[in-house]
Amino acid sequence: MNRCAILALSTALCAAPVAVFAPLEAAAQTKPAAAFKAPRNAFGQPDLSGYWSNSTLTPMARPAAFGTRAVHTPEEVAKLEAAVVAEVEEGNTPTDPNAPAEAPPRSTANVRPEFAAAGGDVGGYNRGWLDPGGHVMRVGGEPRTSMITTTANGQPPPRKAGAPAPQGFGGGGRGGSFDNPESRSLGERCIIGFGRNAGPPMFPNGFYNNNYRFVQTADAFIIEVEMNHDLRIVRLNSTHRTDGQRPYFGDSIGRWEGDTMVVETTNIPQRQAFMGSWKDLKVTERFTRVGKDRVRYQFSLDDPTLWDKPWGGEYEFAPLEGVIYEYACHEGNYALPGILGGARVEEANAAKAKAAEPGKPAAAKGGAGGAN
């Protein structure tokens, strides 16, 4: 992840109260009963409402070391989850207030690569401010090696020949353009969250605030996302818009198929592209209450211009103990003007250096009249 984005968005941590997480271990170790029947709400719908979290150690794509193996061994699970304890203890050691801004991480023994890329602490915050997940994701009680399940290696499928390569943060190239605020990412500008918390498809961002609230009405399914306080409103039993508009999270319509809420999203904007796919992308999500403390989330991506066939995967939400508070991203967000201001200083310094090159005329002194 681009460090500029991390610095800009991590400022919101100061403004947002820290959520309290329910212990995931007991819930994660319990395999949902096959005969579980979701309770009904006042509208007669299967009840998905409540506060949930998808924080996890399990990545979207399977690490190559696991090959085609979709499930961890008990020994692997124990090792991965024990490492988090060491990471937290090491990351919460006091920070030297006199350390320079570009100081190396205090230690690299238990620092994840993505944290090391941010200087060891995301945006300068100690590990205690983060909640990237402390448990391997269980689905149906199985500890998974990845969220992607439709390919043998747990990786996204190959792209079609000639398909454009997906662009990185800000459109690629030195973190995107620094010309003006509009050229920076939507997340960095506090318009929507960074990562793919809101999606679709929805994934934990690997750092913090991977929490949600599901609200149901007779004609809508609402997903409140803690990261940047995003809100997805899914219209039930409706049709997709035809006016050409592409909302931030696409145009989502939903329906019930038995106990499962099926959400279909199209009209996704280019800035919310997933692996380069947006114009012809259709994302189908399925939410199913599979236990008192589990909601299974399944996703499928269909873009015939990029992939030969639809692909996707699944994971499970666990309960969040507490509620979601406002994510006040702009309160104390000094990083964005700092990033742009720094770019102006770089430009001025470059102009001075160019003017001072041999053969360049020296700047006139003493005003318009020249030297006295």
Buried (B, 14 or more C-beta within 10 A) or exposed (E): BBBBBBBBBBBBBEBBEEBEBBEBEEBBEBBBEEEBEBEEBEEEBBBBBBBBBBBBBBBBBBEEEBEEBBBBEEEBBEEBBEBBEEBBEBBEEEBEEEEEEEEEBBEEEBBBEBBEBBBBBBBBBBBEBBBBBBBBBBBBEEBBBBBBBBBEBBBBBEBEEEBEEBBEBBEEEEBBEBEEEEEBBBBBBBBBBBBBBBBBBBBBBBBBBBBBBBBBEEEBBBBBBBBBBBBBBBBBEBEBBEEEEBBBBBBBBBBBEEBBBBBBBBBBBEBBBBBBBBBEBBBBBBBBBBBEBBBBBBBBBBBEBBBEEBBBBBBBBBBBEBEBBEBBBEEEBEBBEBBBEEBEEEEEEEEEEEEEEEEEEEEEEEEEEEEE
